[in-house]
């Protein structure tokens, strides 16, 4: 999971190369943020491919999930770069924080947000989506995998639980009323696409349940909401 690169991202998030190429036709340099970057494999792939045309920032919850040293070691091990390449390559930056809280970026300041196989671990998943819409600039785009996990037993799914009148409402049905967010088809099914705007879900956040506290074999967090 912590070594997901560009090849895997294309399958899960669509042709992000094309998204970046189109952005670079209008701007000399773009800012990319990856939430849940792990060991930074995707960020290093993009840094090597686009060089100084991109500023790349990744975020993990804590350093043990992936830091600069791990990113460099993994990139050399995977032969993405050599030690000599480090002399001229501008490395991505890794910061730390809870993506389910306020993202550490100014409004309308990021061109591209990416997150693959990460948001299923966030406590407040809908707030993360709202924050992504806030930090994106007017022509910005986000691609985020659905906040679920195939390794979780069915009785604990969905992890994103939105209730109305005592029943769970399908997430894709909920987002149909919001212009800033939609699901799109990709190589491995569907992913979430978000664009800039004042996205605000008409729900109350009730609780989060870390499934790992119930069973050490499980990794995922239920986020529980009800529609106002």
Backbone bond lengths (Angstrom), bond angles and torsions (degrees), N, CA, C in turn:
res aa  C-N    CA-C-N  psi(-1)  N-CA   C-N-CA  omega(-1)  CA-C   N-CA-C  phi
1 X - - - 1.456 - - 1.525 112.60 -
2 X 1.337 116.89 -38.21 1.456 120.23 -174.45 1.522 112.70 -80.38
3 X 1.330 117.58 -2.52 1.457 120.74 -178.03 1.528 111.60 -120.80
4 X 1.317 117.13 33.89 1.456 121.49 178.41 1.523 109.69 -73.05
5 X 1.338 116.54 123.84 1.452 120.41 -177.72 1.517 113.58 -108.79
6 X 1.319 114.89 -164.99 1.462 121.10 -176.18 1.523 111.95 -63.79
7 X 1.323 117.11 -38.37 1.463 120.49 -179.81 1.520 110.90 -59.52
8 X 1.330 116.81 -46.49 1.461 120.83 178.98 1.523 111.25 -69.41
9 X 1.325 116.57 -36.48 1.466 120.40 179.69 1.524 111.76 -62.76
10 X 1.329 116.52 -36.91 1.475 119.51 178.27 1.525 111.26 -61.07
11 X 1.331 115.95 -37.51 1.462 119.94 -179.89 1.524 111.41 -70.32
12 X 1.323 116.00 -40.21 1.465 120.30 -174.50 1.527 113.82 -87.90
13 X 1.333 116.44 -34.41 1.461 120.73 -172.57 1.523 113.65 -111.94
14 X 1.318 117.12 -1.17 1.459 119.94 -178.31 1.520 110.94 89.83
15 X 1.322 116.19 -171.99 1.463 121.99 -176.11 1.526 110.67 -78.12
16 X 1.327 116.45 79.81 1.463 119.74 -177.68 1.529 111.28 -71.73
17 X 1.337 117.52 -21.77 1.466 120.07 174.47 1.529 109.89 -59.32
18 X 1.319 115.87 -45.04 1.465 121.02 -179.63 1.522 110.80 -64.73
19 X 1.328 116.68 -39.27 1.462 120.73 177.63 1.536 109.83 -60.09
20 X 1.331 115.95 -46.86 1.465 120.79 -179.41 1.528 110.73 -65.99
21 X 1.322 116.93 -43.64 1.471 120.92 179.78 1.524 110.71 -58.76
22 X 1.320 117.41 -42.57 1.462 121.29 179.53 1.524 111.45 -65.78
23 X 1.314 116.71 -38.50 1.465 119.92 178.25 1.519 111.46 -65.45
24 X 1.337 116.24 -37.91 1.466 120.97 -178.45 1.529 112.73 -73.57
25 X 1.313 116.74 -11.24 1.466 119.84 173.37 1.527 110.28 -73.97
26 X 1.326 116.15 -23.46 1.461 120.94 -177.71 1.523 113.05 -105.68
27 X 1.348 117.23 -22.07 1.460 121.49 -179.47 1.523 109.94 -133.48
28 X 1.327 116.90 146.37 1.459 120.44 179.38 1.524 111.81 -73.01
29 X 1.333 115.87 -28.05 1.456 120.66 -177.88 1.516 109.45 -146.61
30 X 1.335 116.74 139.82 1.456 120.25 179.38 1.526 110.51 -124.90
31 X 1.319 114.39 158.19 1.463 121.63 -179.64 1.521 109.52 -106.46
32 X 1.330 116.18 125.56 1.463 122.78 -177.83 1.521 109.49 -118.01
33 X 1.323 115.84 133.23 1.457 121.71 176.92 1.518 109.39 -121.05
34 X 1.343 116.49 126.87 1.466 120.41 174.00 1.521 109.37 -111.90
35 X 1.313 116.16 119.91 1.458 121.83 178.15 1.525 109.22 -91.03
36 X 1.333 115.93 125.65 1.455 120.31 -175.15 1.515 110.30 75.22
37 X 1.333 116.63 56.36 1.467 121.14 -171.59 1.518 113.84 -80.85
38 X 1.351 118.55 -12.32 1.451 120.52 179.52 1.513 112.19 59.08
39 X 1.330 117.00 -129.04 1.463 121.56 -179.47 1.531 112.53 -85.48
40 X 1.334 116.64 6.61 1.462 120.61 172.50 1.516 115.83 78.32
41 X 1.320 117.70 22.37 1.472 120.26 -178.47 1.528 111.42 -60.47
42 X 1.327 117.68 -48.10 1.464 120.62 179.39 1.524 110.70 -62.94
43 X 1.306 117.54 -43.30 1.464 120.98 -179.06 1.529 110.81 -61.90
44 X 1.328 117.21 -40.51 1.457 120.52 179.44 1.531 111.04 -68.65
45 X 1.318 117.37 -39.23 1.465 120.56 175.67 1.526 110.42 -57.58
46 X 1.336 115.95 -44.60 1.464 120.82 -179.01 1.525 111.42 -70.62
47 X 1.329 117.21 -36.74 1.466 121.09 178.92 1.524 110.57 -63.88
48 X 1.325 116.85 -41.61 1.459 121.17 178.75 1.529 110.77 -67.64
49 X 1.316 116.89 -40.95 1.468 120.80 -176.25 1.520 112.73 -71.98
50 X 1.348 116.82 -39.94 1.469 119.66 -172.10 1.524 114.48 -109.54
51 X 1.311 118.11 -10.40 1.461 120.93 174.99 1.520 113.72 56.63
52 X 1.333 116.45 -133.02 1.469 121.97 -176.39 1.525 113.91 -75.75
53 X 1.316 116.56 1.81 1.469 119.65 178.24 1.524 112.07 -78.73
54 X 1.339 115.79 -10.25 1.461 119.45 -178.24 1.528 110.98 -130.84
55 X 1.326 115.00 142.50 1.461 122.61 167.77 1.515 105.81 -107.94
56 X 1.326 117.38 121.28 1.460 120.50 -172.64 1.523 110.65 -119.05
57 X 1.328 114.55 128.35 1.465 121.24 178.22 1.520 108.46 -127.79
58 X 1.315 116.59 130.55 1.454 121.28 176.61 1.512 110.57 -116.61
59 X 1.321 116.30 157.73 1.459 119.65 178.86 1.518 110.74 -134.48
60 X 1.329 115.51 132.45 1.459 123.88 170.79 1.516 108.58 -120.55
61 X 1.326 115.52 162.04 1.463 119.13 179.25 1.528 111.13 -65.97
62 X 1.336 116.71 -39.95 1.463 120.82 -179.63 1.525 109.77 -153.69
63 X 1.346 117.61 160.93 1.463 121.39 -175.21 1.529 115.04 -56.87
64 X 1.319 117.70 -31.22 1.470 119.75 -179.40 1.525 112.14 -65.83
65 X 1.327 117.38 -16.85 1.468 121.47 177.84 1.526 111.58 -82.87
66 X 1.327 116.47 -10.60 1.461 121.10 179.68 1.515 110.65 148.63
67 X 1.339 117.39 124.40 1.462 120.99 178.04 1.525 109.12 -131.99
68 X 1.326 116.86 -175.09 1.471 121.54 -176.34 1.523 111.65 -59.36
69 X 1.327 116.52 -43.98 1.457 120.81 -178.81 1.525 110.71 -61.77
70 X 1.334 117.20 -46.12 1.461 121.03 178.99 1.525 111.06 -63.29
71 X 1.342 116.00 -38.41 1.462 120.83 -179.63 1.528 110.75 -62.04
72 X 1.322 116.72 -45.82 1.460 121.02 -179.73 1.525 110.89 -66.52
73 X 1.330 116.68 -46.66 1.463 120.87 -179.76 1.521 111.38 -59.21
74 X 1.328 116.74 -43.78 1.463 120.65 -179.15 1.522 111.11 -67.03
75 X 1.345 116.84 -40.74 1.467 120.65 -179.53 1.529 111.31 -63.59
76 X 1.326 117.05 -38.54 1.462 120.89 177.50 1.530 110.28 -70.14
77 X 1.325 116.39 -42.88 1.466 121.59 179.21 1.531 111.14 -60.66
78 X 1.339 116.04 -41.50 1.462 121.25 -178.90 1.529 112.51 -83.77
79 X 1.338 116.00 2.27 1.466 123.20 177.90 1.520 113.02 62.16
80 X 1.332 115.74 31.99 1.461 120.94 172.90 1.524 108.92 -75.36
81 X 1.335 115.26 -37.30 1.455 122.23 177.84 1.530 109.00 -139.36
82 X 1.317 114.58 167.87 1.464 120.76 170.89 1.527 107.55 -111.65
83 X 1.305 117.17 168.91 1.460 120.42 178.15 1.524 110.84 -60.54
84 X 1.329 116.97 -34.36 1.459 121.05 179.41 1.521 111.87 -65.94
85 X 1.338 116.84 -33.35 1.469 121.28 179.77 1.527 112.09 -60.55
86 X 1.330 116.68 -26.51 1.461 121.12 -177.24 1.522 112.40 -63.56
87 X 1.331 116.66 -19.37 1.462 120.45 -179.40 1.521 112.05 -66.92
88 X 1.330 117.28 -32.23 1.467 120.95 -174.07 1.530 114.17 -117.70
89 X 1.317 117.32 -12.89 1.466 120.21 -175.56 1.528 111.18 -83.60
90 X 1.334 115.45 130.21 1.460 119.94 173.48 1.522 108.39 -81.05
91 X 1.316 116.53 112.39 1.461 120.93 -174.82 1.525 111.87 -76.64
92 X 1.321 117.18 145.33 1.463 120.39 170.85 1.531 110.05 -61.30
93 X 1.308 115.40 156.51 1.462 121.38 178.95 1.528 108.92 -105.08
94 X 1.320 117.24 138.88 1.463 121.48 176.75 1.525 109.19 -113.18
95 X 1.334 115.64 126.52 1.460 122.16 176.05 1.528 108.19 -115.80
96 X 1.329 116.06 173.08 1.473 119.78 -174.48 1.522 110.98 -130.98
97 X 1.327 115.20 140.70 1.453 120.60 178.70 1.518 110.97 168.92
98 X 1.313 115.57 174.64 1.462 123.36 178.92 1.517 108.74 -92.72
99 X 1.326 117.13 111.85 1.465 121.51 -177.23 1.525 112.32 -66.67
100 X 1.327 117.43 -15.64 1.457 120.55 177.13 1.519 112.66 -79.19
101 X 1.333 115.80 -5.16 1.462 121.03 176.30 1.531 108.74 -106.10
102 X 1.306 118.65 -160.51 1.456 121.76 -177.55 1.526 110.74 -69.90
103 X 1.334 117.11 128.52 1.459 121.07 178.04 1.528 109.54 -74.97
104 X 1.344 117.63 140.67 1.470 121.48 -173.30 1.525 114.27 -81.77
105 X 1.328 115.92 51.51 1.463 121.05 179.34 1.527 109.54 -135.68
106 X 1.329 115.07 150.99 1.458 120.20 176.14 1.527 109.79 -70.32
107 X 1.310 116.15 156.03 1.461 121.76 176.65 1.524 109.90 -60.24
108 X 1.346 116.32 138.64 1.474 123.16 177.79 1.530 113.09 58.88
109 X 1.338 117.37 40.03 1.471 119.74 -174.13 1.528 114.71 -116.33
110 X 1.333 117.90 -4.98 1.465 121.32 -175.04 1.530 109.59 -120.51
111 X 1.338 116.10 138.53 1.465 120.23 -179.38 1.530 112.68 -86.45
112 X 1.331 115.93 -40.12 1.466 119.63 -175.13 1.521 110.26 -141.50
113 X 1.337 116.10 128.78 1.463 121.99 175.27 1.522 108.11 -114.77
114 X 1.321 115.63 131.24 1.460 121.65 179.17 1.519 109.57 -126.01
115 X 1.316 116.91 143.25 1.466 120.81 174.87 1.521 108.31 -157.29
116 X 1.324 115.94 117.50 1.466 119.86 -179.19 1.529 110.31 -123.47
117 X 1.325 114.00 127.02 1.464 121.35 176.99 1.523 111.05 51.84
118 X 1.327 115.36 54.27 1.461 120.31 -177.42 1.524 112.46 -141.49
119 X 1.328 117.19 -40.61 1.465 120.43 -172.21 1.527 113.51 -67.00
120 X 1.334 118.38 -14.83 1.465 120.12 176.60 1.527 111.70 -67.27
121 X 1.343 116.07 -13.28 1.465 121.47 179.32 1.534 112.60 -95.94
122 X 1.341 118.35 -4.42 1.460 121.29 -175.24 1.529 110.90 -83.63
123 X 1.312 115.82 141.05 1.464 120.52 -178.91 1.527 111.64 -67.84
124 X 1.323 116.52 -51.11 1.467 121.39 -177.65 1.520 108.35 -112.95
125 X 1.307 116.02 85.74 1.451 122.06 -173.56 1.520 112.71 -66.70
126 X 1.325 117.34 -40.46 1.463 120.24 -178.67 1.522 111.24 -67.39
127 X 1.329 116.52 -35.21 1.464 119.26 177.20 1.528 110.40 -66.28
128 X 1.326 117.08 -35.43 1.466 120.81 175.02 1.518 110.28 -59.24
129 X 1.328 117.45 -45.66 1.467 120.44 178.67 1.532 110.87 -62.13
130 X 1.327 116.47 -40.47 1.468 120.30 177.94 1.523 111.29 -62.27
131 X 1.319 116.37 -42.39 1.453 121.66 179.72 1.532 111.62 -66.09
132 X 1.312 116.43 -38.12 1.465 120.17 177.24 1.528 110.50 -60.79
133 X 1.327 116.73 -45.39 1.463 121.02 178.16 1.532 111.22 -61.45
134 X 1.311 116.54 -35.60 1.471 120.73 179.92 1.526 112.04 -67.12
135 X 1.341 117.39 -45.72 1.465 119.67 -173.50 1.531 113.34 -78.32
136 X 1.326 117.57 -19.21 1.461 120.06 179.31 1.521 111.18 -67.64
137 X 1.334 116.14 140.36 1.465 117.93 174.00 1.528 109.72 -76.90
138 X 1.305 116.58 177.52 1.468 120.88 -170.10 1.526 113.84 -59.28
139 X 1.327 116.93 -30.30 1.461 120.30 179.10 1.536 111.22 -107.79
140 X 1.330 116.11 12.94 1.455 121.07 -177.42 1.517 113.27 -75.16
141 X 1.323 115.15 159.40 1.466 122.60 -179.33 1.523 109.16 -138.47
142 X 1.325 115.71 144.82 1.469 121.11 172.49 1.514 108.84 -122.77
143 X 1.311 115.87 142.11 1.462 122.14 172.79 1.533 107.11 -125.80
144 X 1.328 115.62 121.30 1.467 121.94 -173.51 1.527 109.30 -136.50
145 X 1.319 117.21 129.12 1.450 119.20 176.58 1.529 110.11 -66.54
146 X 1.326 116.51 152.06 1.459 120.90 179.20 1.530 109.89 -58.99
147 X 1.330 117.47 140.72 1.473 121.60 -174.17 1.522 113.73 -78.79
148 X 1.319 115.32 53.28 1.453 120.81 178.55 1.529 108.57 -128.59
149 X 1.328 117.14 172.26 1.461 120.66 -179.72 1.519 109.90 -142.92
150 X 1.331 116.06 128.16 1.465 121.08 -179.50 1.525 112.22 -70.66
151 X 1.334 116.91 -13.81 1.467 120.15 -179.42 1.530 112.64 -86.14
152 X 1.338 116.51 -6.47 1.466 121.06 -179.33 1.532 110.00 -87.93
153 X 1.332 119.50 131.71 1.478 121.50 176.41 1.534 111.46 -55.96
154 X 1.312 116.42 145.72 1.465 122.11 -173.96 1.522 113.50 -57.59
155 X 1.349 117.08 -29.77 1.458 118.76 -177.11 1.527 113.06 -67.26
156 X 1.352 116.98 -15.23 1.465 120.93 178.94 1.528 112.46 -100.42
157 X 1.323 116.75 -0.94 1.458 121.28 -178.45 1.515 111.60 -99.43
158 X 1.355 117.98 153.23 1.453 126.10 -1.02 1.529 111.80 -76.51
159 X 1.326 116.10 156.57 1.457 119.91 175.86 1.528 110.59 -75.67
160 X 1.329 116.65 -31.78 1.459 121.66 174.09 1.525 107.28 -94.01
161 X 1.341 115.57 102.30 1.458 121.73 -171.66 1.528 109.94 -111.78
162 X 1.334 115.28 109.53 1.458 121.70 179.49 1.520 108.15 -112.05
163 X 1.333 116.31 116.29 1.464 121.60 -175.30 1.533 112.03 -101.50
164 X 1.326 113.96 145.48 1.461 121.41 170.88 1.518 107.09 -145.17
165 X 1.316 115.60 122.32 1.469 121.39 -178.28 1.531 112.06 53.90
166 X 1.336 115.66 39.04 1.457 120.97 175.33 1.515 115.11 82.28
167 X 1.330 117.92 2.04 1.458 121.48 -179.33 1.523 110.58 -119.70
168 X 1.350 115.34 146.55 1.460 120.09 177.68 1.532 109.54 -78.36
169 X 1.331 115.66 128.19 1.457 121.88 179.61 1.525 109.64 -96.86
170 X 1.325 117.32 136.11 1.459 122.03 179.29 1.529 110.11 -60.19
171 X 1.337 115.76 130.64 1.466 121.30 -176.87 1.531 112.01 -58.57
172 X 1.318 117.61 -41.88 1.464 120.23 -179.54 1.530 111.49 -63.32
173 X 1.303 116.64 -31.33 1.464 120.19 176.26 1.529 110.17 -70.99
174 X 1.318 116.58 -39.46 1.463 121.00 -179.77 1.521 111.56 -61.81
175 X 1.339 117.21 -42.62 1.472 119.54 -173.52 1.525 113.78 -78.70
176 X 1.319 117.66 -6.14 1.464 120.14 -179.98 1.523 113.03 -60.69
177 X 1.322 117.04 -25.74 1.467 120.29 -178.15 1.531 113.45 -87.39
178 X 1.334 116.74 -0.56 1.469 120.03 -177.26 1.530 109.72 -113.62
179 X 1.311 116.93 123.00 1.472 121.40 -175.62 1.528 112.99 -72.89
180 X 1.333 117.48 -20.45 1.464 120.36 -175.14 1.532 114.01 -82.53
181 X 1.334 117.29 -11.09 1.468 119.65 -173.57 1.525 110.36 -139.80
182 X 1.348 115.04 141.01 1.462 120.34 178.23 1.523 108.92 -157.53
183 X 1.318 116.61 166.37 1.459 120.82 173.68 1.517 108.30 -100.67
184 X 1.334 116.62 142.80 1.457 121.51 178.69 1.525 109.13 -130.18
185 X 1.314 116.59 157.02 1.455 121.44 179.47 1.529 110.09 -82.96
186 X 1.332 115.23 139.34 1.466 120.88 176.29 1.531 108.34 -133.57
187 X 1.320 116.29 -174.72 1.463 120.41 -178.03 1.505 114.36 -61.50
188 X 1.342 116.61 -29.02 1.466 120.25 -179.35 1.526 111.48 -114.19
189 X 1.312 117.22 38.63 1.461 120.08 177.57 1.512 112.95 111.17
190 X 1.329 116.21 -114.31 1.460 121.27 -176.65 1.519 110.72 -130.99
191 X 1.317 115.16 154.49 1.454 121.04 173.74 1.513 108.72 -141.13
192 X 1.306 117.30 169.45 1.460 122.37 -179.02 1.521 109.65 -96.73
193 X 1.318 116.39 133.01 1.469 121.21 173.92 1.523 108.49 -116.92
194 X 1.321 115.36 131.59 1.464 121.60 -179.64 1.519 108.88 -125.01
195 X 1.319 115.46 141.83 1.461 121.19 175.12 1.530 109.21 -122.42
196 X 1.306 114.98 167.01 1.460 121.36 -174.44 1.527 111.55 -60.89
197 X 1.322 115.84 145.53 1.460 120.01 176.82 1.514 112.53 158.36
198 X 1.303 115.84 175.65 1.463 121.30 179.05 1.529 109.26 -91.11
199 X 1.323 115.27 67.69 1.465 121.35 -179.37 1.523 109.37 -70.65
200 X 1.315 116.40 124.91 1.466 121.56 178.88 1.517 108.38 -144.95
201 X 1.314 115.59 110.54 1.461 120.31 -179.02 1.527 110.27 -75.55
202 X 1.313 114.87 138.06 1.469 120.90 -178.88 1.530 109.80 -86.23
203 X 1.350 114.59 63.90 1.466 120.81 -177.74 1.522 109.67 -138.79
204 X 1.310 115.68 162.86 1.460 121.99 169.53 1.530 108.57 -106.47
205 X 1.319 116.45 134.21 1.460 121.00 175.61 1.522 107.42 -85.76
206 X 1.331 115.87 118.44 1.460 120.79 -174.41 1.527 113.47 -95.07
207 X 1.335 116.74 -46.82 1.469 119.21 -175.10 1.518 110.17 -169.56
208 X 1.320 114.84 164.91 1.459 121.34 170.33 1.524 107.64 -130.13
209 X 1.330 115.56 145.88 1.459 121.29 179.73 1.516 108.70 -128.02
210 X 1.321 116.43 117.01 1.455 121.47 177.07 1.531 108.20 -81.76
211 X 1.317 115.68 110.56 1.469 119.96 -175.25 1.525 112.37 -64.16
212 X 1.323 116.49 -21.81 1.465 119.89 179.06 1.529 111.24 -67.31
213 X 1.333 116.72 -22.76 1.460 120.46 175.82 1.528 111.52 -74.60
214 X 1.335 115.68 -21.57 1.469 120.63 178.60 1.526 111.61 -90.20
215 X 1.318 115.12 -36.22 1.465 120.97 -177.93 1.525 107.60 -151.62
216 X 1.312 117.95 117.63 1.461 122.79 -175.67 1.530 113.18 -63.11
217 X 1.313 116.85 -11.53 1.463 120.18 178.36 1.531 111.72 -85.70
218 X 1.318 116.95 -11.68 1.462 121.48 -175.23 1.521 111.27 -101.33
219 X 1.340 115.53 138.17 1.460 121.22 177.17 1.522 108.81 -129.54
220 X 1.303 116.42 109.08 1.442 123.68 -178.39 1.504 110.30 167.21
221 X 1.323 116.37 156.80 1.466 120.99 -179.01 1.519 109.23 -127.15
222 X 1.318 116.56 125.52 1.454 120.65 172.52 1.525 108.92 -78.66
223 X 1.333 115.31 130.75 1.460 121.68 174.76 1.526 107.01 -113.06
224 X 1.336 115.99 121.63 1.462 120.91 -170.28 1.523 110.31 -113.17
225 X 1.336 115.68 125.92 1.469 122.33 -178.81 1.529 108.93 -132.67
226 X 1.322 115.23 160.42 1.457 117.85 165.70 1.514 109.57 -133.92
227 X 1.317 115.76 143.97 1.468 121.52 -177.79 1.521 109.10 -73.37
228 X 1.316 115.36 130.98 1.473 120.98 -177.93 1.535 110.56 -64.84
